[in-house]
Amino acid sequence: MKLVINHQSKIPLHVQVEELLRKLIASPEFKNGNFLPKEVELANRLGVSRSTIRQAAGKLENEGLLARKRGLGTTVAQPALSTGLDHWYSFAEEMLQHGVAVANLDMKAEKVKADEKVARFFNVPLHRNVVKLTRLRGTEGEPFVYFESYFHPRIGMTGKEDFTGPLYRMMEDAFGVVVVRSNEHISARLAGPMAKRLKIDPRAVILLRERFVYDSGDRPIEYNIGYYRADRFTYAITIPFSSKNR
């Protein structure tokens, strides 16, 4: 795209730059999260000051159209995906409701020794063999969540199952396990070592969700940890108002 502004126009330079940035935002080249030209590059190409570029970009950032990533640059802001706490869907099915077709960017199933937390939840001996499934999920080139799942040995999983489809549907079809509820614990923390997997800055904030899953007999069947990019996810919950509180 040709980057040109009219220095003879009565329209303020920052307004012209803003309109130019809006066109860049709408272009296929940048709308998928690619980095915009750097501030100094835009200033040189347009013949304006960096403060003019900063003023225009700041307005679009306030509108939620641009996102500045410290030390990296500026990208077109991606809409935050919302996931609910008051209903039960598989992750893939829930994302499809938002029009996002997620893919398994990396997946591994193996048998591991249950650590203290897993053993306590499953009520099995420490170091008992359990199946662990890890999945890095997102769209092509952009991971946004990493899952670790541990399954109760009672289910009979071997790690050789087909995990490419909806997990709980597979568990019901293959093992007769019907998921009915989960307890959720959500917290925020720095990405740290998870940053490399999620392709974010180690100082970026992620959402950590622990899920304790039970079957129709109210027996524990899965312990799941999800590491979500906070710039791509929000959690939503609907709380009914009790007439007793009126």
N, C-alpha and C positions, 0 to 999 in steps of 0.2 A: 504494500500500500504506500502511495506517495504521501510523504509528510510535508505539508506546506501550510503556512498561515500568511495572512495579508497584513503586513506591517503598516500599510497605509489606511487600513480600515478604521472606522470609528469604534468598531467592536473591540472591547478591551482584550489584550493579548491572552490573559488567563482564561477568558471565556472561549476564545478560539481554540486554545489548547485543550480545554475541557471537552469541547465538541469533537475535536480530533481523537481524544482518548476514548470517547464514547463509541466512535466508529471502530477503533481498534478492539474494544471490548466485544463488539458484535461480530467481529470477523472470525471466520473459522480457525485462523491461525492462532488466536489467543484465547478463545472462549473455553477451551478445554484445559485451562490451567497453565499454559505456557507462560514464561516470564516476558513481561513487556520490556522494550528497550530501556536501558538504565537511564536514570535521571540526567546524568551528565551528557549522555549520548543524545537524548531528546533535545536538551537545551542547545547543544551545538548544531544539530540538524535544523532546528527551527529558528535559531538566532535569537533566543530569549534567555533570560536568566534562569538559574536553577530554582530560585524562589518562585518564579512564575509557574514552572512545572510542578513544584511542590504544592502550590496553592490549588491548582486545578486537580491534581491527583488526590489531595486531601479532601476536597469536596466529594469526589466520587467514592473515596474510602468511607466517608461518613454516610453515604447513601447505601453502603454495603455492596458496591459494584467492584471495588478493588480491595485486595488484601496485600499488605506489606509484610514480607517475611524477613526478619532481621538478618542482615548479613548475606541475604540471597537475592532479594529484589522484590518486584511488585508483580502480582498475577491477578487475573480476573478472579474475583471471589466465587467460590463454588457454594451452591446452596447447602445449608446444613440439613442433614437427614435426621428425621425425628423417629425415635423408636419408643414405644409405649410400655408402661409398667402395669397397665390395667387390662391387658389382653394377651393372648398367647398365639404367636405365629412363629414359624421357623424364620431365621434371619433372611434367607433368600426370598421367601414369600412376602415378608414385610417390606423388603426393599423394592420388590416388583410393584407394590402398591404406590411407591414413590416414582415409578417409572425408571428405576435403576436395576439393570440386569447385572448382578454381581457374579464374579468368577472366583474359583479357587486358584489363586496365584501360586500357592505352594501348599502342599498337604502331605502329612506323614502320619501313619498309624503304626504303633509299636507296643510291645509289652514292657512295662516298667515296674519298679518296686513302689508300692504305695508309701508316700511320706506320712508324717504324723497327722496332718490335716485331712488328707484323703482317707486314711485308715480310720480316723475318728468318725468322720461323717458316714462312711460305709459300714462302720462297726465290724471291721475285719482286722486281722493281725497286722502289725507294722511290717512293711516290706512284702506284703502279699502281692503277687503278680496281678496287675490290672492293665487294661488296654488304655493307652493314651493316644488321643487324636489331636494333632495341631493343624490349624488351617489359617493361612494368610488370605484374607478376602478383600476384594475391591473390584475396580474396573481396570481395564488394560493399562498398565503403566502407573496406576495410582492405588496402592494399598491403603485401606482406611480402618481395618480392624484385624486383630490377631487373636485367635481363639485357642485355648487349651482345654480339652475335655478329658475327664477320667470317668470310666464306666465300671459299675459294680460287677465283680466277677460272676455274680449270680445270673446275669443276663446270658452269659455264654459266648460273648464276643471273642474273636480270635485276632482281630486286627486286619483280617483279610477281606472284610466286608466292603461293599461298594458305598463309599462315603461321598460320592459325587453329587447325589441328590439331597433333598430335604432329610435331615438327620432323623427326626422323630417319626417321620413316615416310614423310613427304612427300619427303625427299631420296632415299630408296630407290625409291619409286614413280615419281617424276618424272625422276630423273637416274641411277638405277641405282647410287647411292652407298651402300655398306654400311658402317656404322660398326662398328668392332671394338674400339677401345680409346681411352683418354684418359689423359693425365698431368694430375694435379691439384695445384695449389699453393693452400694455404689460410692466411690470416692474419687478424688482427683489427685494426681501426682505428676511429677516430672517424668518425661519419657525415658530418660536415662538409656540403659542398654536396649530398650525396645525401639529407640529412635531409628536405628539402622533398618529394622524390618519395615517400619511404617514410613520411612523416607522423610523424616522430619528432624528438626533440631533437637538435640538431647535436652535442651532447656525448655522445650515446648511442653505444654500441659496435655496429658491424656486422661481419659476417663477409664477407671478400672471397675469392672463389674464382676462380682462373684455371684454365681447362680447355683443354688442347691435344688436339684430337681428330684421330684417324687412321682411314683407311678400310682395306678388306681388303687393299690393296696396301701398307699401312704408309706411306701418303702423307698429309701434313697436309691437312685439309679445313676445319677450323673452329677459330678462336680465340674463346673465350667467356669473358666476365667476369660473375660473378654477385655482386650486392651484397645480402646477406641480413640481415634484422633479427635481431639476436642474441637478442632476447627471444622470438622465434618459431621459431628453428631450432637444432637440434643436429646435429652430424655424428657418425655412428657407423661404426666399422670393425671387421671381424672378422679377427683375425690367427691363422692356424693355428699350433699349437705343433709345432715340428720334433722328431722323435725323437732327432735328433743332440744336442739341448740337454739331454736327460735325464741 
